[in-house]
Every structure is written in C-alpha cells, then in structure tokens.
C-alpha cells in the first residue's frame, strides 16, 4: 500500500464519524418537543414571581439590619449618658463639701490677709468644678422661694414661716441637679406649712 492510499483510507472513517455525529444531533433535536409559547410565558411568570419574592426578602433583610443598627446606636448613646450620670452623681458630694466649706468660714478668717488666698483658691476650685459640670449639661435645681414640685424637690420637713405661702420652699438643705432634662438628684428642702 502506498502512502497516498493509506492516507485516503484514514480520511474515510473520519468522514463517516463526522456524518454520524451530525445525524445523531439532528435526531436528538427532533426528539425534544418544541416549547409552546404558553409554556414559555408560564416559565417567565414563575421566574418573575421568584425574582419578586427574592427582592422582597432582600428588602426585609435590609430593613431589619437598619433597625438593628439604629437600636445599637441608641443603646450606645444611652450607655454613654448613664455613665456620665453615674459619674456626676458620684461627684455631687464633693460639690456639697466645697459649698459647706465656703459657707462655714468664720468672718474673722475672711478678713485675715493670710487666709484670703486659700479662701479664694477654694472658691475658684468650686467655680471651675461647676463650670465643668455645666458644660456637660448639669444644672442646679432652683428651690428657695419656689413652690414645692415633687418632680424636682424632696421636702424633708415643714415649718411655720410667717409671710410665706403654704408649700413654698423656705430653705434648701441640699442642692438638687439635673442632667439635660433628667433629675439626677432631687433638691432636699424645708417647706412652709
């Protein structure tokens, strides 16, 4: 056999194999039933419904996450406020002590030149301390001369006070404070009968 003849014989089976594959593919296509227009529309409707369902699920999850994020922000802000409130509440006795110290300085000491720098220093510390607290939103509750308000005042006793209306605060025993709109300590007061 010559080379040319051998090569031709190899090509013949390849041609037969290619033709057989094409014929098999045509038969497979013929076996698949042609989809009707109604079937395709039903399939599209089903897919659209599935897409809508998934879209709603994504929107619901996004809303849940946004609510969760806002809740965590509120909790963090509330935690910060509570921490500040507790710190201020712990510092209030120091302010009371400074006030008491200033109100109990004997008159003769106030006149002494040697004592004046100490007295002025204590007063400066008290003023700076109050300024710091005011910058954080802490305010004193006004009491003396006001009508008793149980939201801000705590009456510790009643006394006869000529010329004063009943339930009027005649003396403040301990100063009360607010932080923002919250009372952190009620003012302890003495009220006229």
Secondary structure by P-SEA (a helix, b strand, c coil): ccaaaaaaaaaaaaaaaaaaaaaaaaaaaaacccccaaaaaaaaaaaaaaaaaaaaaaaaaaaaaaaaaaaaaaaaaaaaaaaaaaaaaaaaaaaaaaaaaaaaccccccccccaaaaaaaaaaaaaaaaaaaaaabbbbbbccccccccccbbbccccccccccccccccccbbbbbccccccccccccccc
